[in-house]
Amino acid sequence: MKPQLIIFAILIAGFIVYNFFFRIEDDRINTVINILYASILFGYIAFMALSLLKKMKK
């Protein structure tokens, strides 16, 4: 579980760094990128929860 948490922390740090430093000036494109990145984050949360449930089932 620890490597998954490290990857998740890197993804969150990447999201924060993008929003502070590498923001695109066009608001539409920036919103699309933020939505896609957030979708990846939530998908990874779902993956971690599913793998945790599988481990608890054993």
All heavy atoms as TSV, in Angstrom:
chain	resi	resn	atom	element	x	y	z
A	1	MET	N	N	0.826	-1.193	0.000
A	1	MET	CA	C	0.000	0.000	0.000
A	1	MET	C	C	0.871	1.258	0.000
A	1	MET	O	O	0.446	2.283	-0.502
A	1	MET	CB	C	-0.907	-0.045	1.232
A	1	MET	CG	C	-1.997	0.963	1.225
A	1	MET	SD	S	-3.213	0.528	-0.003
A	1	MET	CE	C	-4.290	1.879	0.111
A	2	LYS	N	N	2.067	1.170	0.538
A	2	LYS	CA	C	2.922	2.352	0.623
A	2	LYS	C	C	3.324	2.898	-0.758
A	2	LYS	O	O	3.273	4.121	-0.945
A	2	LYS	CB	C	4.153	2.037	1.462
A	2	LYS	CG	C	4.959	3.261	1.793
A	2	LYS	CD	C	6.066	2.958	2.751
A	2	LYS	CE	C	6.824	4.221	3.074
A	2	LYS	NZ	N	7.842	4.017	4.069
A	3	PRO	N	N	3.690	2.050	-1.736
A	3	PRO	CA	C	4.023	2.615	-3.058
A	3	PRO	C	C	2.833	3.327	-3.707
A	3	PRO	O	O	3.013	4.346	-4.385
A	3	PRO	CB	C	4.435	1.406	-3.888
A	3	PRO	CG	C	4.804	0.357	-2.910
A	3	PRO	CD	C	3.993	0.620	-1.685
A	4	GLN	N	N	1.630	2.828	-3.463
A	4	GLN	CA	C	0.448	3.480	-4.025
A	4	GLN	C	C	0.242	4.865	-3.418
A	4	GLN	O	O	-0.137	5.803	-4.119
A	4	GLN	CB	C	-0.784	2.614	-3.796
A	4	GLN	CG	C	-0.765	1.343	-4.597
A	4	GLN	CD	C	-1.925	0.440	-4.260
A	4	GLN	OE1	O	-2.610	0.641	-3.271
A	4	GLN	NE2	N	-2.129	-0.567	-5.081
A	5	LEU	N	N	0.507	4.986	-2.129
A	5	LEU	CA	C	0.362	6.290	-1.478
A	5	LEU	C	C	1.422	7.279	-1.959
A	5	LEU	O	O	1.156	8.474	-2.088
A	5	LEU	CB	C	0.426	6.133	0.038
A	5	LEU	CG	C	-0.770	5.440	0.675
A	5	LEU	CD1	C	-0.526	5.248	2.164
A	5	LEU	CD2	C	-2.032	6.222	0.437
A	6	ILE	N	N	2.615	6.778	-2.235
A	6	ILE	CA	C	3.675	7.642	-2.754
A	6	ILE	C	C	3.303	8.149	-4.146
A	6	ILE	O	O	3.460	9.344	-4.448
A	6	ILE	CB	C	5.029	6.897	-2.759
A	6	ILE	CG1	C	5.489	6.646	-1.322
A	6	ILE	CG2	C	6.077	7.675	-3.546
A	6	ILE	CD1	C	6.681	5.739	-1.196
A	7	ILE	N	N	2.787	7.263	-4.986
A	7	ILE	CA	C	2.363	7.666	-6.327
A	7	ILE	C	C	1.230	8.686	-6.230
A	7	ILE	O	O	1.207	9.683	-6.960
A	7	ILE	CB	C	1.937	6.436	-7.154
A	7	ILE	CG1	C	3.152	5.560	-7.451
A	7	ILE	CG2	C	1.263	6.861	-8.453
A	7	ILE	CD1	C	2.821	4.229	-8.054
A	8	PHE	N	N	0.286	8.458	-5.314
A	8	PHE	CA	C	-0.820	9.394	-5.133
A	8	PHE	C	C	-0.318	10.759	-4.670
A	8	PHE	O	O	-0.786	11.797	-5.148
A	8	PHE	CB	C	-1.832	8.818	-4.140
A	8	PHE	CG	C	-3.062	9.641	-3.992
A	8	PHE	CD1	C	-3.939	9.799	-5.042
A	8	PHE	CD2	C	-3.348	10.255	-2.783
A	8	PHE	CE1	C	-5.083	10.565	-4.906
A	8	PHE	CE2	C	-4.490	11.014	-2.639
A	8	PHE	CZ	C	-5.358	11.179	-3.698
A	9	ALA	N	N	0.652	10.769	-3.762
A	9	ALA	CA	C	1.225	12.040	-3.294
A	9	ALA	C	C	1.922	12.773	-4.436
A	9	ALA	O	O	1.822	14.005	-4.538
A	9	ALA	CB	C	2.197	11.782	-2.150
A	10	ILE	N	N	2.596	12.046	-5.314
A	10	ILE	CA	C	3.254	12.661	-6.469
A	10	ILE	C	C	2.220	13.255	-7.419
A	10	ILE	O	O	2.402	14.356	-7.945
A	10	ILE	CB	C	4.161	11.633	-7.178
A	10	ILE	CG1	C	5.361	11.306	-6.295
A	10	ILE	CG2	C	4.622	12.148	-8.536
A	10	ILE	CD1	C	6.195	10.146	-6.777
A	11	LEU	N	N	1.113	12.526	-7.622
A	11	LEU	CA	C	0.051	13.051	-8.484
A	11	LEU	C	C	-0.562	14.331	-7.920
A	11	LEU	O	O	-0.799	15.296	-8.649
A	11	LEU	CB	C	-1.038	11.993	-8.675
A	11	LEU	CG	C	-0.718	10.832	-9.607
A	11	LEU	CD1	C	-1.819	9.781	-9.541
A	11	LEU	CD2	C	-0.537	11.323	-11.026
A	12	ILE	N	N	-0.796	14.354	-6.620
A	12	ILE	CA	C	-1.352	15.557	-5.998
A	12	ILE	C	C	-0.356	16.706	-6.069
A	12	ILE	O	O	-0.732	17.855	-6.350
A	12	ILE	CB	C	-1.772	15.273	-4.543
A	12	ILE	CG1	C	-2.994	14.365	-4.533
A	12	ILE	CG2	C	-2.069	16.563	-3.793
A	12	ILE	CD1	C	-3.460	13.962	-3.165
A	13	ALA	N	N	0.911	16.426	-5.823
A	13	ALA	CA	C	1.929	17.474	-5.919
A	13	ALA	C	C	2.007	18.020	-7.347
A	13	ALA	O	O	2.142	19.233	-7.549
A	13	ALA	CB	C	3.286	16.932	-5.483
A	14	GLY	N	N	1.894	17.134	-8.331
A	14	GLY	CA	C	1.884	17.578	-9.724
A	14	GLY	C	C	0.699	18.467	-10.030
A	14	GLY	O	O	0.813	19.459	-10.766
A	15	PHE	N	N	-0.449	18.140	-9.483
A	15	PHE	CA	C	-1.654	18.954	-9.674
A	15	PHE	C	C	-1.469	20.344	-9.072
A	15	PHE	O	O	-1.804	21.354	-9.696
A	15	PHE	CB	C	-2.847	18.243	-9.042
A	15	PHE	CG	C	-4.163	18.900	-9.282
A	15	PHE	CD1	C	-4.759	18.845	-10.524
A	15	PHE	CD2	C	-4.812	19.566	-8.265
A	15	PHE	CE1	C	-5.975	19.446	-10.757
A	15	PHE	CE2	C	-6.034	20.167	-8.475
A	15	PHE	CZ	C	-6.619	20.103	-9.731
A	16	ILE	N	N	-0.917	20.397	-7.887
A	16	ILE	CA	C	-0.698	21.685	-7.224
A	16	ILE	C	C	0.340	22.516	-7.970
A	16	ILE	O	O	0.157	23.723	-8.189
A	16	ILE	CB	C	-0.294	21.467	-5.752
A	16	ILE	CG1	C	-1.475	20.875	-4.977
A	16	ILE	CG2	C	0.186	22.758	-5.106
A	16	ILE	CD1	C	-1.136	20.383	-3.599
A	17	VAL	N	N	1.430	21.884	-8.375
A	17	VAL	CA	C	2.480	22.602	-9.103
A	17	VAL	C	C	1.941	23.139	-10.424
A	17	VAL	O	O	2.228	24.278	-10.810
A	17	VAL	CB	C	3.703	21.674	-9.344
A	17	VAL	CG1	C	4.656	22.257	-10.368
A	17	VAL	CG2	C	4.423	21.424	-8.035
A	18	TYR	N	N	1.142	22.326	-11.124
A	18	TYR	CA	C	0.570	22.804	-12.383
A	18	TYR	C	C	-0.295	24.041	-12.155
A	18	TYR	O	O	-0.200	25.022	-12.896
A	18	TYR	CB	C	-0.269	21.708	-13.053
A	18	TYR	CG	C	-1.112	22.248	-14.171
A	18	TYR	CD1	C	-0.535	22.606	-15.386
A	18	TYR	CD2	C	-2.471	22.476	-14.006
A	18	TYR	CE1	C	-1.294	23.156	-16.397
A	18	TYR	CE2	C	-3.234	23.023	-15.006
A	18	TYR	CZ	C	-2.643	23.355	-16.213
A	18	TYR	OH	O	-3.393	23.911	-17.204
A	19	ASN	N	N	-1.137	24.005	-11.137
A	19	ASN	CA	C	-2.049	25.126	-10.913
A	19	ASN	C	C	-1.340	26.384	-10.428
A	19	ASN	O	O	-1.838	27.491	-10.651
A	19	ASN	CB	C	-3.153	24.728	-9.936
A	19	ASN	CG	C	-4.231	23.933	-10.624
A	19	ASN	OD1	O	-4.690	24.315	-11.686
A	19	ASN	ND2	N	-4.610	22.830	-10.039
A	20	PHE	N	N	-0.197	26.235	-9.797
A	20	PHE	CA	C	0.520	27.427	-9.335
A	20	PHE	C	C	1.489	27.990	-10.374
A	20	PHE	O	O	1.604	29.195	-10.518
A	20	PHE	CB	C	1.297	27.132	-8.048
A	20	PHE	CG	C	0.467	27.229	-6.816
A	20	PHE	CD1	C	0.343	26.137	-5.976
A	20	PHE	CD2	C	-0.192	28.393	-6.491
A	20	PHE	CE1	C	-0.420	26.213	-4.825
A	20	PHE	CE2	C	-0.963	28.489	-5.351
A	20	PHE	CZ	C	-1.081	27.388	-4.514
A	21	PHE	N	N	2.180	27.120	-11.108
A	21	PHE	CA	C	3.271	27.586	-11.951
A	21	PHE	C	C	3.046	27.437	-13.453
A	21	PHE	O	O	3.533	28.252	-14.232
A	21	PHE	CB	C	4.571	26.866	-11.578
A	21	PHE	CG	C	4.972	27.070	-10.149
A	21	PHE	CD1	C	4.972	26.020	-9.260
A	21	PHE	CD2	C	5.334	28.325	-9.684
A	21	PHE	CE1	C	5.332	26.194	-7.939
A	21	PHE	CE2	C	5.698	28.522	-8.363
A	21	PHE	CZ	C	5.698	27.450	-7.491
A	22	PHE	N	N	2.383	26.396	-13.896
A	22	PHE	CA	C	2.285	26.104	-15.328
A	22	PHE	C	C	0.876	26.314	-15.873
A	22	PHE	O	O	0.452	25.651	-16.804
A	22	PHE	CB	C	2.734	24.670	-15.606
A	22	PHE	CG	C	4.134	24.399	-15.179
A	22	PHE	CD1	C	4.392	23.540	-14.128
A	22	PHE	CD2	C	5.196	25.025	-15.793
A	22	PHE	CE1	C	5.679	23.287	-13.714
A	22	PHE	CE2	C	6.490	24.788	-15.388
A	22	PHE	CZ	C	6.730	23.919	-14.347
A	23	ARG	N	N	0.164	27.222	-15.289
A	23	ARG	CA	C	-1.209	27.486	-15.685
A	23	ARG	C	C	-1.263	28.061	-17.096
A	23	ARG	O	O	-0.488	28.937	-17.463
A	23	ARG	CB	C	-1.782	28.483	-14.711
A	23	ARG	CG	C	-3.210	28.392	-14.598
A	23	ARG	CD	C	-3.718	29.186	-13.474
A	23	ARG	NE	N	-5.117	28.825	-13.482
A	23	ARG	CZ	C	-5.912	28.951	-12.499
A	23	ARG	NH1	N	-5.476	29.468	-11.403
A	23	ARG	NH2	N	-7.147	28.569	-12.603
A	24	ILE	N	N	-2.213	27.587	-17.890
A	24	ILE	CA	C	-2.400	28.089	-19.248
A	24	ILE	C	C	-3.329	29.306	-19.179
A	24	ILE	O	O	-4.285	29.333	-18.418
A	24	ILE	CB	C	-2.991	26.971	-20.136
A	24	ILE	CG1	C	-1.983	25.825	-20.244
A	24	ILE	CG2	C	-3.345	27.505	-21.508
A	24	ILE	CD1	C	-2.498	24.631	-20.987
A	25	GLU	N	N	-3.049	30.300	-19.993
A	25	GLU	CA	C	-3.796	31.552	-19.943
A	25	GLU	C	C	-5.246	31.396	-20.400
A	25	GLU	O	O	-6.128	32.075	-19.908
A	25	GLU	CB	C	-3.102	32.618	-20.795
A	25	GLU	CG	C	-1.738	33.019	-20.273
A	25	GLU	CD	C	-1.795	33.598	-18.874
A	25	GLU	OE1	O	-2.722	34.369	-18.573
A	25	GLU	OE2	O	-0.909	33.269	-18.077
A	26	ASP	N	N	-5.490	30.518	-21.364
A	26	ASP	CA	C	-6.857	30.305	-21.848
A	26	ASP	C	C	-7.645	29.545	-20.781
A	26	ASP	O	O	-7.303	28.421	-20.429
A	26	ASP	CB	C	-6.818	29.516	-23.158
A	26	ASP	CG	C	-8.190	29.393	-23.780
A	26	ASP	OD1	O	-9.099	30.148	-23.385
A	26	ASP	OD2	O	-8.352	28.537	-24.671
A	27	ASP	N	N	-8.698	30.168	-20.272
A	27	ASP	CA	C	-9.456	29.570	-19.172
A	27	ASP	C	C	-10.150	28.277	-19.576
A	27	ASP	O	O	-10.260	27.362	-18.767
A	27	ASP	CB	C	-10.501	30.568	-18.647
A	27	ASP	CG	C	-9.880	31.653	-17.811
A	27	ASP	OD1	O	-8.770	31.426	-17.282
A	27	ASP	OD2	O	-10.493	32.724	-17.685
A	28	ARG	N	N	-10.612	28.196	-20.799
A	28	ARG	CA	C	-11.293	26.977	-21.252
A	28	ARG	C	C	-10.372	25.770	-21.238
A	28	ARG	O	O	-10.715	24.719	-20.711
A	28	ARG	CB	C	-11.786	27.176	-22.682
A	28	ARG	CG	C	-13.212	27.316	-22.814
A	28	ARG	CD	C	-13.525	27.381	-24.281
A	28	ARG	NE	N	-14.931	27.640	-24.420
A	28	ARG	CZ	C	-15.494	27.925	-25.542
A	28	ARG	NH1	N	-14.766	27.995	-26.631
A	28	ARG	NH2	N	-16.783	28.135	-25.595
A	29	ILE	N	N	-9.212	25.922	-21.843
A	29	ILE	CA	C	-8.254	24.811	-21.914
A	29	ILE	C	C	-7.757	24.467	-20.514
A	29	ILE	O	O	-7.599	23.293	-20.177
A	29	ILE	CB	C	-7.087	25.160	-22.860
A	29	ILE	CG1	C	-7.607	25.317	-24.285
A	29	ILE	CG2	C	-6.012	24.091	-22.809
A	29	ILE	CD1	C	-6.586	25.819	-25.266
A	30	ASN	N	N	-7.526	25.477	-19.698
A	30	ASN	CA	C	-7.075	25.250	-18.328
A	30	ASN	C	C	-8.120	24.466	-17.535
A	30	ASN	O	O	-7.782	23.563	-16.777
A	30	ASN	CB	C	-6.778	26.580	-17.645
A	30	ASN	CG	C	-6.042	26.383	-16.358
A	30	ASN	OD1	O	-5.178	25.529	-16.248
A	30	ASN	ND2	N	-6.405	27.164	-15.352
A	31	THR	N	N	-9.392	24.785	-17.729
A	31	THR	CA	C	-10.460	24.064	-17.045
A	31	THR	C	C	-10.511	22.613	-17.507
A	31	THR	O	O	-10.680	21.698	-16.688
A	31	THR	CB	C	-11.814	24.747	-17.299
A	31	THR	OG1	O	-11.733	26.099	-16.835
A	31	THR	CG2	C	-12.937	24.038	-16.577
A	32	VAL	N	N	-10.360	22.383	-18.794
A	32	VAL	CA	C	-10.366	21.017	-19.319
A	32	VAL	C	C	-9.205	20.215	-18.735
A	32	VAL	O	O	-9.377	19.063	-18.316
A	32	VAL	CB	C	-10.314	21.027	-20.863
A	32	VAL	CG1	C	-10.046	19.636	-21.413
A	32	VAL	CG2	C	-11.597	21.584	-21.439
A	33	ILE	N	N	-8.028	20.810	-18.675
A	33	ILE	CA	C	-6.863	20.122	-18.113
A	33	ILE	C	C	-7.086	19.811	-16.640
A	33	ILE	O	O	-6.780	18.707	-16.170
A	33	ILE	CB	C	-5.582	20.957	-18.334
A	33	ILE	CG1	C	-5.239	20.992	-19.819
A	33	ILE	CG2	C	-4.422	20.392	-17.528
A	33	ILE	CD1	C	-4.111	21.929	-20.180
A	34	ASN	N	N	-7.643	20.767	-15.882
A	34	ASN	CA	C	-7.922	20.525	-14.464
A	34	ASN	C	C	-8.936	19.410	-14.275
A	34	ASN	O	O	-8.790	18.574	-13.379
A	34	ASN	CB	C	-8.421	21.803	-13.787
A	34	ASN	CG	C	-7.288	22.706	-13.391
A	34	ASN	OD1	O	-6.185	22.253	-13.121
A	34	ASN	ND2	N	-7.559	23.991	-13.350
A	35	ILE	N	N	-9.970	19.369	-15.105
A	35	ILE	CA	C	-10.974	18.313	-14.996
A	35	ILE	C	C	-10.367	16.956	-15.319
A	35	ILE	O	O	-10.623	15.962	-14.626
A	35	ILE	CB	C	-12.179	18.624	-15.910
A	35	ILE	CG1	C	-12.960	19.807	-15.349
A	35	ILE	CG2	C	-13.080	17.410	-16.065
A	35	ILE	CD1	C	-14.029	20.337	-16.267
A	36	LEU	N	N	-9.551	16.888	-16.356
A	36	LEU	CA	C	-8.903	15.616	-16.710
A	36	LEU	C	C	-7.955	15.143	-15.605
A	36	LEU	O	O	-7.930	13.962	-15.252
A	36	LEU	CB	C	-8.150	15.747	-18.036
A	36	LEU	CG	C	-9.016	15.857	-19.285
A	36	LEU	CD1	C	-8.144	16.144	-20.495
A	36	LEU	CD2	C	-9.816	14.590	-19.481
A	37	TYR	N	N	-7.174	16.059	-15.066
A	37	TYR	CA	C	-6.247	15.700	-13.990
A	37	TYR	C	C	-7.001	15.238	-12.750
A	37	TYR	O	O	-6.634	14.253	-12.104
A	37	TYR	CB	C	-5.362	16.897	-13.645
A	37	TYR	CG	C	-3.995	16.527	-13.119
A	37	TYR	CD1	C	-2.850	16.926	-13.775
A	37	TYR	CD2	C	-3.831	15.784	-11.959
A	37	TYR	CE1	C	-1.593	16.604	-13.296
A	37	TYR	CE2	C	-2.589	15.443	-11.475
A	37	TYR	CZ	C	-1.478	15.859	-12.143
A	37	TYR	OH	O	-0.249	15.519	-11.664
A	38	ALA	N	N	-8.080	15.942	-12.415
A	38	ALA	CA	C	-8.886	15.539	-11.261
A	38	ALA	C	C	-9.537	14.181	-11.496
A	38	ALA	O	O	-9.645	13.368	-10.569
A	38	ALA	CB	C	-9.950	16.588	-10.972
A	39	SER	N	N	-9.937	13.905	-12.721
A	39	SER	CA	C	-10.510	12.591	-13.042
A	39	SER	C	C	-9.481	11.484	-12.848
A	39	SER	O	O	-9.808	10.407	-12.341
A	39	SER	CB	C	-11.018	12.577	-14.478
A	39	SER	OG	O	-12.041	13.511	-14.651
A	40	ILE	N	N	-8.256	11.762	-13.237
A	40	ILE	CA	C	-7.183	10.778	-13.029
A	40	ILE	C	C	-6.969	10.555	-11.534
A	40	ILE	O	O	-6.816	9.422	-11.076
A	40	ILE	CB	C	-5.887	11.239	-13.727
A	40	ILE	CG1	C	-6.063	11.171	-15.243
A	40	ILE	CG2	C	-4.691	10.400	-13.288
A	40	ILE	CD1	C	-4.953	11.840	-16.024
A	41	LEU	N	N	-6.975	11.633	-10.751
A	41	LEU	CA	C	-6.800	11.509	-9.300
A	41	LEU	C	C	-7.924	10.681	-8.672
A	41	LEU	O	O	-7.668	9.788	-7.863
A	41	LEU	CB	C	-6.735	12.888	-8.642
A	41	LEU	CG	C	-5.438	13.664	-8.822
A	41	LEU	CD1	C	-5.592	15.069	-8.287
A	41	LEU	CD2	C	-4.306	12.963	-8.126
A	42	PHE	N	N	-9.162	10.960	-9.038
A	42	PHE	CA	C	-10.281	10.207	-8.474
A	42	PHE	C	C	-10.266	8.760	-8.937
A	42	PHE	O	O	-10.624	7.856	-8.181
A	42	PHE	CB	C	-11.607	10.870	-8.809
A	42	PHE	CG	C	-11.878	12.093	-7.990
A	42	PHE	CD1	C	-12.111	13.312	-8.597
A	42	PHE	CD2	C	-11.886	12.042	-6.606
A	42	PHE	CE1	C	-12.349	14.451	-7.852
A	42	PHE	CE2	C	-12.121	13.178	-5.842
A	42	PHE	CZ	C	-12.358	14.372	-6.467
A	43	GLY	N	N	-9.852	8.528	-10.173
A	43	GLY	CA	C	-9.716	7.154	-10.658
A	43	GLY	C	C	-8.660	6.401	-9.872
A	43	GLY	O	O	-8.827	5.214	-9.560
A	44	TYR	N	N	-7.572	7.064	-9.546
A	44	TYR	CA	C	-6.521	6.417	-8.765
A	44	TYR	C	C	-6.984	6.149	-7.336
A	44	TYR	O	O	-6.629	5.124	-6.749
A	44	TYR	CB	C	-5.245	7.264	-8.777
A	44	TYR	CG	C	-4.035	6.472	-8.350
A	44	TYR	CD1	C	-3.476	5.535	-9.208
A	44	TYR	CD2	C	-3.482	6.623	-7.092
A	44	TYR	CE1	C	-2.382	4.781	-8.828
A	44	TYR	CE2	C	-2.390	5.870	-6.697
A	44	TYR	CZ	C	-1.844	4.961	-7.576
A	44	TYR	OH	O	-0.776	4.204	-7.176
A	45	ILE	N	N	-7.798	7.040	-6.776
A	45	ILE	CA	C	-8.376	6.795	-5.452
A	45	ILE	C	C	-9.254	5.555	-5.497
A	45	ILE	O	O	-9.210	4.709	-4.590
A	45	ILE	CB	C	-9.180	8.020	-4.965
A	45	ILE	CG1	C	-8.257	9.173	-4.626
A	45	ILE	CG2	C	-10.033	7.668	-3.754
A	45	ILE	CD1	C	-8.980	10.467	-4.344
A	46	ALA	N	N	-10.048	5.424	-6.555
A	46	ALA	CA	C	-10.904	4.247	-6.696
A	46	ALA	C	C	-10.066	2.980	-6.827
A	46	ALA	O	O	-10.401	1.933	-6.240
A	46	ALA	CB	C	-11.810	4.401	-7.906
A	47	PHE	N	N	-8.965	3.051	-7.571
A	47	PHE	CA	C	-8.074	1.905	-7.705
A	47	PHE	C	C	-7.472	1.508	-6.362
A	47	PHE	O	O	-7.410	0.326	-6.020
A	47	PHE	CB	C	-6.964	2.228	-8.714
A	47	PHE	CG	C	-5.831	1.240	-8.696
A	47	PHE	CD1	C	-6.000	-0.026	-9.212
A	47	PHE	CD2	C	-4.606	1.591	-8.149
A	47	PHE	CE1	C	-4.957	-0.935	-9.190
A	47	PHE	CE2	C	-3.567	0.694	-8.124
A	47	PHE	CZ	C	-3.740	-0.576	-8.645
A	48	MET	N	N	-7.037	2.501	-5.590
A	48	MET	CA	C	-6.469	2.197	-4.274
A	48	MET	C	C	-7.512	1.576	-3.354
A	48	MET	O	O	-7.224	0.632	-2.618
A	48	MET	CB	C	-5.896	3.470	-3.623
A	48	MET	CG	C	-4.616	3.936	-4.236
A	48	MET	SD	S	-3.724	5.207	-3.303
A	48	MET	CE	C	-4.974	6.278	-2.700
A	49	ALA	N	N	-8.735	2.085	-3.388
A	49	ALA	CA	C	-9.794	1.536	-2.543
A	49	ALA	C	C	-10.121	0.109	-2.949
A	49	ALA	O	O	-10.297	-0.772	-2.089
A	49	ALA	CB	C	-11.046	2.402	-2.644
A	50	LEU	N	N	-10.171	-0.159	-4.240
A	50	LEU	CA	C	-10.460	-1.508	-4.722
A	50	LEU	C	C	-9.362	-2.485	-4.313
A	50	LEU	O	O	-9.642	-3.592	-3.853
A	50	LEU	CB	C	-10.624	-1.494	-6.234
A	50	LEU	CG	C	-11.270	-2.723	-6.828
A	50	LEU	CD1	C	-12.776	-2.598	-6.654
A	50	LEU	CD2	C	-10.929	-2.837	-8.282
A	51	SER	N	N	-8.109	-2.075	-4.442
A	51	SER	CA	C	-7.012	-2.964	-4.051
A	51	SER	C	C	-6.994	-3.184	-2.538
A	51	SER	O	O	-6.672	-4.283	-2.074
A	51	SER	CB	C	-5.673	-2.417	-4.532
A	51	SER	OG	O	-5.361	-1.211	-3.886
A	52	LEU	N	N	-7.367	-2.169	-1.763
A	52	LEU	CA	C	-7.438	-2.334	-0.315
A	52	LEU	C	C	-8.553	-3.308	0.061
A	52	LEU	O	O	-8.381	-4.149	0.939
A	52	LEU	CB	C	-7.665	-0.985	0.353
A	52	LEU	CG	C	-7.725	-1.002	1.878
A	52	LEU	CD1	C	-6.379	-1.410	2.463
A	52	LEU	CD2	C	-8.120	0.364	2.409
A	53	LEU	N	N	-9.695	-3.206	-0.606
A	53	LEU	CA	C	-10.784	-4.132	-0.342
A	53	LEU	C	C	-10.411	-5.565	-0.697
A	53	LEU	O	O	-10.800	-6.507	0.012
A	53	LEU	CB	C	-12.049	-3.708	-1.098
A	53	LEU	CG	C	-12.764	-2.489	-0.552
A	53	LEU	CD1	C	-13.901	-2.090	-1.488
A	53	LEU	CD2	C	-13.291	-2.758	0.831
A	54	LYS	N	N	-9.675	-5.738	-1.771
A	54	LYS	CA	C	-9.220	-7.086	-2.146
A	54	LYS	C	C	-8.271	-7.652	-1.092
A	54	LYS	O	O	-8.316	-8.831	-0.786
A	54	LYS	CB	C	-8.550	-7.069	-3.518
A	54	LYS	CG	C	-9.526	-6.966	-4.646
A	54	LYS	CD	C	-8.813	-7.024	-5.976
A	54	LYS	CE	C	-9.788	-6.901	-7.127
A	54	LYS	NZ	N	-9.116	-6.958	-8.412
A	55	LYS	N	N	-7.386	-6.805	-0.548
A	55	LYS	CA	C	-6.474	-7.269	0.489
A	55	LYS	C	C	-7.218	-7.611	1.767
A	55	LYS	O	O	-6.863	-8.552	2.461
A	55	LYS	CB	C	-5.427	-6.197	0.790
A	55	LYS	CG	C	-4.339	-6.101	-0.232
A	55	LYS	CD	C	-3.303	-5.074	0.159
A	55	LYS	CE	C	-2.227	-4.947	-0.879
A	55	LYS	NZ	N	-1.220	-3.950	-0.502
A	56	MET	N	N	-8.255	-6.840	2.093
A	56	MET	CA	C	-9.025	-7.106	3.318
A	56	MET	C	C	-9.864	-8.385	3.186
A	56	MET	O	O	-10.151	-9.040	4.180
A	56	MET	CB	C	-9.931	-5.922	3.621
A	56	MET	CG	C	-9.194	-4.722	4.143
A	56	MET	SD	S	-10.256	-3.297	4.387
A	56	MET	CE	C	-11.388	-3.911	5.583
A	57	LYS	N	N	-10.236	-8.709	1.958
A	57	LYS	CA	C	-11.061	-9.877	1.722
A	57	LYS	C	C	-10.303	-11.180	1.998
A	57	LYS	O	O	-10.886	-12.165	2.416
A	57	LYS	CB	C	-11.572	-9.869	0.273
A	57	LYS	CG	C	-12.657	-10.831	-0.017
A	57	LYS	CD	C	-13.164	-10.639	-1.428
A	57	LYS	CE	C	-14.331	-11.548	-1.698
A	57	LYS	NZ	N	-14.824	-11.357	-3.067
A	58	LYS	N	N	-9.000	-11.159	1.787
A	58	LYS	CA	C	-8.176	-12.360	1.988
A	58	LYS	C	C	-8.008	-12.732	3.404
A	58	LYS	O	O	-8.172	-12.435	4.387
A	58	LYS	CB	C	-6.786	-12.170	1.363
A	58	LYS	CG	C	-6.828	-12.144	-0.118
A	58	LYS	CD	C	-5.431	-12.020	-0.651
A	58	LYS	CE	C	-5.465	-11.986	-2.162
A	58	LYS	NZ	N	-4.175	-11.882	-2.738
